[in-house]
Amino acid sequence: MAVETAQFQEKTDEQKAITEMVRQFVDNEIIPVAEEFDHEDKFPEAIVEQMKELGLFGVTIPEEYGGMGLDLTTYAMIVEELSRGWISISGVVNTHFIGSYLLMKFGTDEQKDHFLPKMATGEIRAAFSLSEPEVGSDVQGIKSTAKKTDGGDWELNGQKMWVTNGLRSGLVFVLMKTDPQADPAHRGMTCFITEKEPGAHENEGLTVPPQIKKMGYKGVESTELVYDGYRCPPERILGGEEAGLNKGFGQMMDALEVGRVNVAARGVGIAQRALELALRYSQERRAFGKPIAKHQAIQFKLAEMGTKVEAARLLTTKAARMKDAGQRSDLEAGMAKLFASETGKEVVEQSFRIHGGYGYSKEYEIERLYRDAPLLLIGEGTSEIQRMVIGKKLLARNKI
């Protein structure tokens, strides 16, 4: 059976310049204040404004719409650097990136012309919504509906859950059931581009309840969205009513494929930071007359951590490069997401152990990472779902 391989490549000069710029931004502007924003669960408005100035909201948007027109691989490198500083910051960008991806791939010319220039500058930011209170990984089980009215508009009703940027976004790409009789169910779902007032809890036909209190991933809001008679014109069906009706499930699954590369990059970023903290602390902390880094038990931990970080980075880069090359990468994206998110959790925990009692203190950065890392195990599909997907894809690609 054939096994695909991706040739290893170094970063291009452009990628080196961009990632170095983002790393400096993270070191100077994000890491020094991340603890404060995390502890207060406060949205980092000033940091987001700086990100707009750096053009980070338009990284993958084509130049004709005011973006940088960069590929997924470069974007993943940027996400790694941002996540190394604070994964909540990468969360602000991620949902926006998925929204722009949906528009670029499936949107009508009018939808692209109308939204992408403002999205490229960060003037409006996007969110996307699949999950519901009773529906997580089983997307086909959604209950929210959209029905055509006599006037030609679509009326949206239902409750959505776990929407990152749910309050401050100006656009929400939301999946609704438009044909309840469809069998299988996914053939009766449509993606709507719903507009709202950023920061407003009450919109016409759309309510944003107070943000959900979370263990980690603070600063960036996660909310419910309650659609109750929200009117959406037919030209705001993603791809237009004629081409986009009942095509929403496939569109969203395509977007989640690149979303999984993004989550993998976040896993690499948080693992990289945990490794850096462990390397520094283990050389400063002394026990039994010498730095704990001199003890073999600690060296073994560091060796495992460093190896896993590098492996996770390579898996993530391969998945991104395959997608950029137009190759099918659902298997590779699933593998990258599974391994990198699990690596993020494991490396953070080992760094936490190396810090000993100080790791439990809110004065040390590792405490925040320890609360943030579990998000990656459940975001964009749980590890269990990834294993199911990977197993099925492996069998499908290697039928005998």
C-alpha positions as a Markdown table, in Angstrom:
| # | Residue | x | y | z |
|---|---|---|---|---|
| 1 | Met | 0.0 | 0.0 | 0.0 |
| 2 | Ala | 1.2 | 3.5 | -0.8 |
| 3 | Val | 2.3 | 5.8 | 2.0 |
| 4 | Glu | 2.3 | 9.5 | 1.3 |
| 5 | Thr | 5.3 | 11.5 | 2.6 |
| 6 | Ala | 5.8 | 15.2 | 2.8 |
| 7 | Gln | 9.2 | 16.6 | 2.0 |
| 8 | Phe | 10.7 | 18.5 | 4.9 |
| 9 | Gln | 11.3 | 22.1 | 4.1 |
| 10 | Glu | 12.7 | 25.0 | 6.1 |
| 11 | Lys | 10.8 | 28.2 | 6.6 |
| 12 | Thr | 10.9 | 30.6 | 3.7 |
| 13 | Asp | 12.5 | 34.0 | 4.3 |
| 14 | Glu | 9.0 | 35.5 | 4.4 |
| 15 | Gln | 7.8 | 33.0 | 7.0 |
| 16 | Lys | 10.9 | 33.6 | 9.1 |
| 17 | Ala | 10.3 | 37.4 | 9.0 |
| 18 | Ile | 6.6 | 37.1 | 9.9 |
| 19 | Thr | 7.1 | 34.6 | 12.7 |
| 20 | Glu | 9.9 | 36.6 | 14.2 |
| 21 | Met | 7.7 | 39.7 | 14.1 |
| 22 | Val | 4.9 | 37.9 | 15.8 |
| 23 | Arg | 7.3 | 36.3 | 18.4 |
| 24 | Gln | 8.6 | 39.8 | 19.3 |
| 25 | Phe | 5.0 | 41.0 | 19.6 |
| 26 | Val | 4.2 | 38.1 | 21.9 |
| 27 | Asp | 7.3 | 38.5 | 24.0 |
| 28 | Asn | 6.8 | 42.3 | 24.4 |
| 29 | Glu | 3.1 | 42.8 | 24.4 |
| 30 | Ile | 1.3 | 39.6 | 25.4 |
| 31 | Ile | 3.3 | 37.5 | 27.8 |
| 32 | Pro | 3.9 | 40.4 | 30.3 |
| 33 | Val | 0.1 | 41.0 | 30.6 |
| 34 | Ala | -1.4 | 37.6 | 30.0 |
| 35 | Glu | -1.6 | 36.7 | 33.7 |
| 36 | Glu | -3.4 | 39.9 | 34.5 |
| 37 | Phe | -6.0 | 39.5 | 31.8 |
| 38 | Asp | -6.4 | 35.8 | 32.6 |
| 39 | His | -7.0 | 36.4 | 36.4 |
| 40 | Glu | -9.5 | 39.1 | 35.7 |
| 41 | Asp | -11.1 | 37.3 | 32.8 |
| 42 | Lys | -10.8 | 40.6 | 30.9 |
| 43 | Phe | -10.9 | 41.0 | 27.1 |
| 44 | Pro | -7.5 | 42.2 | 25.8 |
| 45 | Glu | -8.8 | 45.1 | 23.8 |
| 46 | Ala | -5.4 | 46.9 | 23.4 |
| 47 | Ile | -3.7 | 43.7 | 22.2 |
| 48 | Val | -6.5 | 43.1 | 19.6 |
| 49 | Glu | -6.1 | 46.7 | 18.3 |
| 50 | Gln | -2.3 | 46.1 | 17.9 |
| 51 | Met | -3.1 | 42.8 | 16.0 |
| 52 | Lys | -5.3 | 44.8 | 13.6 |
| 53 | Glu | -2.4 | 47.2 | 13.0 |
| 54 | Leu | -0.1 | 44.2 | 12.3 |
| 55 | Gly | -2.6 | 42.9 | 9.8 |
| 56 | Leu | -3.1 | 39.6 | 11.7 |
| 57 | Phe | -6.9 | 39.4 | 10.9 |
| 58 | Gly | -6.2 | 39.4 | 7.2 |
| 59 | Val | -3.3 | 36.9 | 7.0 |
| 60 | Thr | -5.0 | 34.5 | 4.7 |
| 61 | Ile | -7.4 | 36.9 | 3.0 |
| 62 | Pro | -6.3 | 37.6 | -0.6 |
| 63 | Glu | -4.5 | 40.9 | -1.3 |
| 64 | Glu | -7.3 | 42.1 | -3.6 |
| 65 | Tyr | -9.5 | 42.3 | -0.5 |
| 66 | Gly | -6.8 | 44.1 | 1.6 |
| 67 | Gly | -5.3 | 41.0 | 3.2 |
| 68 | Met | -1.8 | 39.4 | 3.1 |
| 69 | Gly | -2.8 | 36.4 | 0.9 |
| 70 | Leu | -0.6 | 34.0 | 2.9 |
| 71 | Asp | -1.1 | 30.3 | 3.0 |
| 72 | Leu | -2.3 | 28.0 | 5.7 |
| 73 | Thr | 1.2 | 26.9 | 6.6 |
| 74 | Thr | 2.3 | 30.4 | 7.4 |
| 75 | Tyr | -0.9 | 31.0 | 9.3 |
| 76 | Ala | -0.3 | 27.9 | 11.4 |
| 77 | Met | 3.2 | 29.3 | 12.2 |
| 78 | Ile | 1.6 | 32.5 | 13.4 |
| 79 | Val | -1.0 | 30.7 | 15.5 |
| 80 | Glu | 1.8 | 28.7 | 17.2 |
| 81 | Glu | 3.6 | 31.9 | 18.1 |
| 82 | Leu | 0.4 | 33.6 | 19.4 |
| 83 | Ser | -0.5 | 30.5 | 21.4 |
| 84 | Arg | 3.0 | 30.4 | 22.9 |
| 85 | Gly | 2.0 | 33.7 | 24.5 |
| 86 | Trp | -1.6 | 33.0 | 25.4 |
| 87 | Ile | -4.0 | 30.7 | 23.6 |
| 88 | Ser | -6.9 | 33.1 | 24.2 |
| 89 | Ile | -5.3 | 35.5 | 21.8 |
| 90 | Ser | -5.2 | 32.8 | 19.1 |
| 91 | Gly | -8.9 | 32.1 | 19.8 |
| 92 | Val | -9.7 | 35.7 | 18.8 |
| 93 | Val | -8.1 | 35.1 | 15.5 |
| 94 | Asn | -9.2 | 31.5 | 14.9 |
| 95 | Thr | -12.9 | 31.9 | 14.5 |
| 96 | His | -12.3 | 34.9 | 12.3 |
| 97 | Phe | -10.0 | 32.9 | 10.2 |
| 98 | Ile | -12.6 | 30.1 | 9.7 |
| 99 | Gly | -15.2 | 32.7 | 8.8 |
| 100 | Ser | -12.9 | 34.2 | 6.1 |
| 101 | Tyr | -12.0 | 30.7 | 4.9 |
| 102 | Leu | -15.7 | 29.9 | 4.4 |
| 103 | Leu | -16.3 | 33.1 | 2.5 |
| 104 | Met | -13.2 | 32.7 | 0.3 |
| 105 | Lys | -14.1 | 29.1 | -0.6 |
| 106 | Phe | -17.9 | 29.1 | -0.8 |
| 107 | Gly | -19.0 | 32.7 | -0.8 |
| 108 | Thr | -20.6 | 34.6 | -3.7 |
| 109 | Asp | -18.7 | 37.4 | -5.3 |
| 110 | Glu | -21.1 | 39.9 | -3.6 |
| 111 | Gln | -20.5 | 38.2 | -0.2 |
| 112 | Lys | -16.7 | 38.4 | -0.6 |
| 113 | Asp | -16.8 | 42.0 | -1.8 |
| 114 | His | -19.1 | 43.0 | 1.0 |
| 115 | Phe | -17.4 | 41.3 | 4.0 |
| 116 | Leu | -13.7 | 40.4 | 3.2 |
| 117 | Pro | -12.3 | 44.0 | 3.1 |
| 118 | Lys | -13.7 | 44.8 | 6.5 |
| 119 | Met | -12.6 | 41.4 | 7.9 |
| 120 | Ala | -9.0 | 41.9 | 6.5 |
| 121 | Thr | -8.6 | 45.0 | 8.7 |
| 122 | Gly | -10.3 | 43.5 | 11.7 |
| 123 | Glu | -13.0 | 46.2 | 11.5 |
| 124 | Ile | -15.5 | 43.4 | 11.8 |
| 125 | Arg | -14.6 | 40.0 | 13.3 |
| 126 | Ala | -16.3 | 36.7 | 12.7 |
| 127 | Ala | -17.5 | 33.7 | 14.7 |
| 128 | Phe | -18.9 | 30.4 | 13.6 |
| 129 | Ser | -21.4 | 28.2 | 15.4 |
| 130 | Leu | -22.2 | 24.5 | 15.2 |
| 131 | Ser | -22.6 | 23.2 | 18.8 |
| 132 | Glu | -25.9 | 23.3 | 20.7 |
| 133 | Pro | -26.7 | 22.6 | 24.4 |
| 134 | Glu | -27.5 | 19.0 | 23.6 |
| 135 | Val | -25.2 | 18.6 | 20.6 |
| 136 | Gly | -21.4 | 18.6 | 20.6 |
| 137 | Ser | -19.6 | 16.3 | 18.3 |
| 138 | Asp | -22.7 | 14.8 | 16.7 |
| 139 | Val | -23.3 | 17.8 | 14.4 |
| 140 | Gln | -26.1 | 16.0 | 12.5 |
| 141 | Gly | -28.2 | 16.1 | 15.6 |
| 142 | Ile | -28.6 | 19.9 | 15.7 |
| 143 | Lys | -32.1 | 21.1 | 16.4 |
| 144 | Ser | -31.9 | 24.8 | 15.3 |
| 145 | Thr | -34.0 | 25.5 | 12.3 |
| 146 | Ala | -34.4 | 28.0 | 9.5 |
| 147 | Lys | -37.7 | 28.3 | 7.6 |
| 148 | Lys | -38.5 | 30.3 | 4.4 |
| 149 | Thr | -41.1 | 33.0 | 5.1 |
| 150 | Asp | -43.8 | 34.3 | 2.7 |
| 151 | Gly | -41.7 | 37.4 | 2.2 |
| 152 | Gly | -38.7 | 35.4 | 1.0 |
| 153 | Asp | -36.5 | 35.8 | 4.0 |
| 154 | Trp | -35.4 | 32.9 | 6.2 |
| 155 | Glu | -36.5 | 32.9 | 9.9 |
| 156 | Leu | -33.8 | 31.4 | 12.2 |
| 157 | Asn | -34.7 | 29.8 | 15.6 |
| 158 | Gly | -32.7 | 27.8 | 18.0 |
| 159 | Gln | -30.0 | 27.9 | 20.7 |
| 160 | Lys | -26.3 | 27.7 | 19.9 |
| 161 | Met | -23.5 | 27.0 | 22.5 |
| 162 | Trp | -19.8 | 27.5 | 23.0 |
| 163 | Val | -19.4 | 30.3 | 20.5 |
| 164 | Thr | -16.0 | 31.9 | 20.8 |
| 165 | Asn | -16.2 | 35.6 | 20.1 |
| 166 | Gly | -20.0 | 35.2 | 20.3 |
| 167 | Leu | -20.4 | 38.7 | 21.8 |
| 168 | Arg | -17.9 | 40.9 | 20.1 |
| 169 | Ser | -18.1 | 39.4 | 16.6 |
| 170 | Gly | -20.1 | 41.3 | 13.9 |
| 171 | Leu | -20.7 | 38.1 | 11.8 |
| 172 | Val | -21.6 | 34.6 | 12.8 |
| 173 | Phe | -21.5 | 31.7 | 10.4 |
| 174 | Val | -24.2 | 29.5 | 11.8 |
| 175 | Leu | -25.4 | 26.0 | 10.8 |
| 176 | Met | -29.2 | 25.6 | 10.7 |
| 177 | Lys | -31.5 | 22.7 | 9.8 |
| 178 | Thr | -33.4 | 23.7 | 6.6 |
| 179 | Asp | -34.9 | 20.4 | 5.6 |
| 180 | Pro | -35.9 | 18.4 | 8.7 |
| 181 | Gln | -37.0 | 15.5 | 6.6 |
| 182 | Ala | -33.6 | 15.0 | 4.9 |
| 183 | Asp | -32.1 | 11.5 | 5.2 |
| 184 | Pro | -29.3 | 11.4 | 6.1 |
| 185 | Ala | -29.8 | 14.6 | 8.2 |
| 186 | His | -26.6 | 16.3 | 7.0 |
| 187 | Arg | -28.2 | 16.8 | 3.6 |
| 188 | Gly | -30.7 | 19.2 | 5.0 |
| 189 | Met | -28.4 | 21.8 | 6.7 |
| 190 | Thr | -27.5 | 25.3 | 5.5 |
| 191 | Cys | -24.9 | 27.8 | 6.6 |
| 192 | Phe | -26.2 | 31.3 | 7.2 |
| 193 | Ile | -24.1 | 34.5 | 7.5 |
| 194 | Thr | -25.9 | 36.3 | 10.3 |
| 195 | Glu | -25.0 | 39.9 | 11.1 |
| 196 | Lys | -25.2 | 41.5 | 14.6 |
| 197 | Glu | -24.0 | 44.5 | 16.5 |
| 198 | Pro | -20.5 | 43.8 | 18.1 |
| 199 | Gly | -20.8 | 43.9 | 21.9 |
| 200 | Ala | -24.6 | 44.0 | 22.0 |
| 201 | His | -26.4 | 41.4 | 24.0 |
| 202 | Glu | -29.7 | 42.2 | 22.4 |
| 203 | Asn | -30.1 | 42.2 | 18.6 |
| 204 | Glu | -33.3 | 41.9 | 16.6 |
| 205 | Gly | -34.1 | 38.2 | 16.7 |
| 206 | Leu | -30.8 | 37.3 | 18.4 |
| 207 | Thr | -29.8 | 37.4 | 22.0 |
| 208 | Val | -26.3 | 36.9 | 23.4 |
| 209 | Pro | -26.6 | 35.7 | 27.1 |
| 210 | Pro | -23.8 | 36.6 | 29.6 |
| 211 | Gln | -20.5 | 34.8 | 28.8 |
| 212 | Ile | -19.9 | 31.3 | 30.1 |
| 213 | Lys | -17.5 | 31.1 | 33.1 |
| 214 | Lys | -14.7 | 28.7 | 32.3 |
| 215 | Met | -11.8 | 27.0 | 34.1 |
| 216 | Gly | -9.3 | 28.4 | 31.5 |
| 217 | Tyr | -9.3 | 30.0 | 28.1 |
| 218 | Lys | -10.2 | 33.3 | 29.8 |
| 219 | Gly | -10.2 | 36.8 | 28.4 |
| 220 | Val | -11.9 | 35.7 | 25.1 |
| 221 | Glu | -15.6 | 35.2 | 25.6 |
| 222 | Ser | -17.5 | 31.9 | 25.0 |
| 223 | Thr | -21.2 | 32.4 | 24.8 |
| 224 | Glu | -24.6 | 31.0 | 23.9 |
| 225 | Leu | -26.5 | 32.5 | 21.0 |
| 226 | Val | -30.3 | 32.4 | 21.1 |
| 227 | Tyr | -31.9 | 32.9 | 17.7 |
| 228 | Asp | -35.6 | 33.8 | 18.1 |
| 229 | Gly | -37.3 | 34.9 | 14.9 |
| 230 | Tyr | -34.0 | 36.2 | 13.4 |
| 231 | Arg | -34.6 | 37.3 | 9.8 |
| 232 | Cys | -31.9 | 36.4 | 7.3 |
| 233 | Pro | -32.2 | 37.4 | 3.6 |
| 234 | Pro | -31.6 | 34.7 | 1.0 |
| 235 | Glu | -28.5 | 36.4 | -0.3 |
| 236 | Arg | -26.9 | 35.7 | 3.1 |
| 237 | Ile | -27.0 | 32.0 | 2.7 |
| 238 | Leu | -23.3 | 31.1 | 2.3 |
| 239 | Gly | -22.8 | 30.7 | -1.5 |
| 240 | Gly | -26.2 | 32.1 | -2.2 |
| 241 | Glu | -29.6 | 30.4 | -2.0 |
| 242 | Glu | -29.4 | 28.5 | -5.2 |
| 243 | Ala | -25.9 | 27.0 | -4.7 |
| 244 | Gly | -25.7 | 27.0 | -0.9 |
| 245 | Leu | -29.1 | 25.7 | 0.3 |
| 246 | Asn | -28.7 | 22.4 | 2.2 |
| 247 | Lys | -24.9 | 22.4 | 1.6 |
| 248 | Gly | -24.0 | 23.8 | 5.0 |
| 249 | Phe | -22.8 | 20.6 | 6.6 |
| 250 | Gly | -20.1 | 19.9 | 3.9 |
| 251 | Gln | -19.0 | 23.5 | 4.0 |
| 252 | Met | -18.6 | 23.5 | 7.8 |
| 253 | Met | -16.7 | 20.2 | 7.8 |
| 254 | Asp | -14.3 | 21.5 | 5.2 |
| 255 | Ala | -13.7 | 24.5 | 7.4 |
| 256 | Leu | -13.1 | 22.3 | 10.4 |
| 257 | Glu | -10.4 | 20.5 | 8.5 |
| 258 | Val | -8.3 | 23.7 | 8.5 |
| 259 | Gly | -9.6 | 24.5 | 12.0 |
| 260 | Arg | -8.0 | 21.3 | 13.2 |
| 261 | Val | -4.7 | 22.4 | 11.8 |
| 262 | Asn | -5.2 | 25.6 | 13.7 |
| 263 | Val | -5.9 | 23.7 | 17.0 |
| 264 | Ala | -2.8 | 21.6 | 16.4 |
| 265 | Ala | -0.7 | 24.7 | 16.0 |
| 266 | Arg | -2.1 | 26.0 | 19.3 |
| 267 | Gly | -1.1 | 22.7 | 20.9 |
| 268 | Val | 2.4 | 23.2 | 19.6 |
| 269 | Gly | 2.5 | 26.8 | 20.9 |
| 270 | Ile | 1.4 | 26.0 | 24.4 |
| 271 | Ala | 3.7 | 23.0 | 24.6 |
| 272 | Gln | 6.6 | 25.1 | 23.3 |
| 273 | Arg | 6.0 | 27.7 | 26.1 |
| 274 | Ala | 5.7 | 25.0 | 28.7 |
| 275 | Leu | 9.0 | 23.5 | 27.6 |
| 276 | Glu | 10.7 | 26.9 | 27.7 |
| 277 | Leu | 9.4 | 27.5 | 31.3 |
| 278 | Ala | 10.6 | 24.0 | 32.4 |
| 279 | Leu | 14.1 | 24.5 | 30.9 |
| 280 | Arg | 14.5 | 27.9 | 32.6 |
| 281 | Tyr | 13.1 | 26.8 | 36.0 |
| 282 | Ser | 15.0 | 23.5 | 36.1 |
| 283 | Gln | 18.3 | 25.4 | 35.7 |
| 284 | Glu | 17.5 | 28.0 | 38.3 |
| 285 | Arg | 16.0 | 25.7 | 41.0 |
| 286 | Arg | 18.5 | 23.9 | 43.2 |
| 287 | Ala | 17.9 | 20.6 | 45.1 |
| 288 | Phe | 20.4 | 18.3 | 46.8 |
| 289 | Gly | 23.2 | 20.8 | 46.2 |
| 290 | Lys | 22.8 | 21.3 | 42.4 |
| 291 | Pro | 20.3 | 22.6 | 39.8 |
| 292 | Ile | 17.5 | 20.1 | 39.3 |
| 293 | Ala | 18.3 | 20.1 | 35.6 |
| 294 | Lys | 21.4 | 18.1 | 36.6 |
| 295 | His | 19.3 | 15.3 | 37.9 |
| 296 | Gln | 18.6 | 12.5 | 35.5 |
| 297 | Ala | 15.0 | 12.3 | 36.4 |
| 298 | Ile | 14.4 | 15.8 | 35.2 |
| 299 | Gln | 16.6 | 15.4 | 32.1 |
| 300 | Phe | 14.4 | 12.4 | 31.1 |
| 301 | Lys | 11.3 | 14.6 | 31.4 |
| 302 | Leu | 12.9 | 17.4 | 29.3 |
| 303 | Ala | 14.0 | 14.9 | 26.7 |
| 304 | Glu | 10.5 | 13.5 | 26.3 |
| 305 | Met | 9.0 | 17.0 | 26.2 |
| 306 | Gly | 11.3 | 18.4 | 23.6 |
| 307 | Thr | 10.9 | 15.3 | 21.3 |
| 308 | Lys | 7.1 | 15.5 | 21.5 |
| 309 | Val | 7.0 | 19.2 | 20.8 |
| 310 | Glu | 9.1 | 18.7 | 17.6 |
| 311 | Ala | 7.1 | 15.8 | 16.5 |
| 312 | Ala | 3.8 | 17.7 | 17.0 |
| 313 | Arg | 5.2 | 20.7 | 15.0 |
| 314 | Leu | 6.2 | 18.4 | 12.1 |
| 315 | Leu | 2.8 | 16.7 | 11.9 |
| 316 | Thr | 1.1 | 20.1 | 12.0 |
| 317 | Thr | 3.3 | 21.5 | 9.3 |
| 318 | Lys | 2.8 | 18.5 | 7.0 |
| 319 | Ala | -1.0 | 18.7 | 7.3 |
| 320 | Ala | -0.9 | 22.5 | 6.5 |
| 321 | Arg | 1.4 | 22.0 | 3.5 |
| 322 | Met | -0.8 | 19.2 | 2.1 |
| 323 | Lys | -3.9 | 21.5 | 2.3 |
| 324 | Asp | -2.0 | 24.3 | 0.7 |
| 325 | Ala | -0.9 | 21.9 | -2.1 |
| 326 | Gly | -4.5 | 21.0 | -2.8 |
| 327 | Gln | -4.1 | 17.5 | -1.5 |
| 328 | Arg | -6.6 | 15.7 | 0.6 |
| 329 | Ser | -5.5 | 16.2 | 4.2 |
| 330 | Asp | -8.4 | 15.2 | 6.4 |
| 331 | Leu | -6.4 | 12.2 | 7.8 |
| 332 | Glu | -3.3 | 14.3 | 8.3 |
| 333 | Ala | -5.2 | 17.2 | 9.9 |
| 334 | Gly | -6.9 | 14.7 | 12.3 |
| 335 | Met | -3.5 | 13.1 | 13.2 |
| 336 | Ala | -2.0 | 16.6 | 13.8 |
| 337 | Lys | -4.8 | 17.7 | 15.9 |
| 338 | Leu | -4.9 | 14.6 | 18.0 |
| 339 | Phe | -1.1 | 14.4 | 18.6 |
| 340 | Ala | -0.5 | 18.1 | 19.1 |
| 341 | Ser | -3.4 | 18.7 | 21.5 |
| 342 | Glu | -2.4 | 15.6 | 23.6 |
| 343 | Thr | 1.2 | 16.8 | 23.5 |
| 344 | Gly | 0.2 | 20.2 | 24.7 |
| 345 | Lys | -1.6 | 18.7 | 27.7 |
| 346 | Glu | 1.3 | 16.2 | 28.5 |
| 347 | Val | 4.1 | 18.7 | 28.1 |
| 348 | Val | 2.3 | 21.3 | 30.2 |
| 349 | Glu | 1.7 | 18.7 | 32.9 |
| 350 | Gln | 5.4 | 17.7 | 32.9 |
| 351 | Ser | 6.4 | 21.3 | 33.2 |
| 352 | Phe | 3.9 | 21.7 | 36.0 |
| 353 | Arg | 5.5 | 18.8 | 37.8 |
| 354 | Ile | 9.0 | 20.1 | 37.3 |
| 355 | His | 7.9 | 23.4 | 38.9 |
| 356 | Gly | 6.8 | 21.4 | 42.0 |
| 357 | Gly | 4.8 | 23.4 | 44.5 |
| 358 | Tyr | 5.4 | 26.7 | 42.7 |
| 359 | Gly | 3.5 | 25.3 | 39.7 |
| 360 | Tyr | 0.4 | 25.5 | 41.8 |
| 361 | Ser | 0.9 | 29.2 | 42.5 |
| 362 | Lys | -0.9 | 31.8 | 40.4 |
| 363 | Glu | 2.4 | 33.8 | 40.5 |
| 364 | Tyr | 3.9 | 31.3 | 38.0 |
| 365 | Glu | 2.9 | 31.2 | 34.4 |
| 366 | Ile | 2.7 | 27.4 | 34.2 |
| 367 | Glu | -0.5 | 27.6 | 36.4 |
| 368 | Arg | -2.3 | 29.4 | 33.6 |
| 369 | Leu | -1.0 | 27.0 | 31.0 |
| 370 | Tyr | -2.2 | 24.1 | 33.1 |
| 371 | Arg | -5.8 | 25.4 | 33.0 |
| 372 | Asp | -5.7 | 26.4 | 29.3 |
| 373 | Ala | -4.3 | 23.1 | 27.9 |
| 374 | Pro | -7.4 | 20.9 | 28.4 |
| 375 | Leu | -9.4 | 23.1 | 26.0 |
| 376 | Leu | -7.4 | 21.7 | 23.1 |
| 377 | Leu | -8.5 | 18.2 | 23.9 |
| 378 | Ile | -12.1 | 19.1 | 23.2 |
| 379 | Gly | -12.1 | 22.0 | 20.8 |
| 380 | Glu | -12.7 | 21.2 | 17.1 |
| 381 | Gly | -13.6 | 17.6 | 17.9 |
| 382 | Thr | -12.5 | 15.6 | 21.0 |
| 383 | Ser | -9.5 | 13.3 | 21.0 |
| 384 | Glu | -11.9 | 10.4 | 20.9 |
| 385 | Ile | -13.7 | 11.8 | 17.8 |
| 386 | Gln | -10.2 | 12.3 | 16.2 |
| 387 | Arg | -9.3 | 8.7 | 16.8 |
| 388 | Met | -12.6 | 7.6 | 15.2 |
| 389 | Val | -12.0 | 9.8 | 12.2 |
| 390 | Ile | -8.3 | 8.7 | 11.8 |
| 391 | Gly | -9.2 | 5.0 | 12.0 |
| 392 | Lys | -12.0 | 5.3 | 9.4 |
| 393 | Lys | -9.8 | 7.4 | 7.0 |
| 394 | Leu | -6.9 | 4.9 | 7.4 |
| 395 | Leu | -9.2 | 2.0 | 6.5 |
| 396 | Ala | -10.8 | 4.0 | 3.6 |
| 397 | Arg | -7.4 | 4.8 | 2.1 |
| 398 | Asn | -6.0 | 1.3 | 2.5 |
| 399 | Lys | -8.8 | -1.0 | 1.4 |
| 400 | Ile | -7.8 | -4.5 | 0.4 |
